[in-house]
Amino acid sequence: MKVVFIFLVLIVMVSMISAKPLIGSTSCPVPRSKCGAACIKRCSHKGHKKRCLFYCNHCCGWCQCVPPGYVGQNKGCCSCYNNWKTQIGGPKCP
């Protein structure tokens, strides 16, 4: 019984580690201190600005990059930002 519990704990830990993308190469780096300004610009044409800003700042803080342009544009310059998905497989970062 103890072995099964340890095995389950290890599985949960591995799934938690793999939930966040690895910081990859980027051609659009943004230092954490500049995430707010970059996200305000990125979300400026979005209808749900508060939600967009929340996720953009979260992604920028982790990935340390924000693609130039508006929501949905130029995501290819930051693999971390582009490849981070929600639990149902949709894009996490705007």
Beta strands, then each sheet from edge to edge (+ up, - down):
end
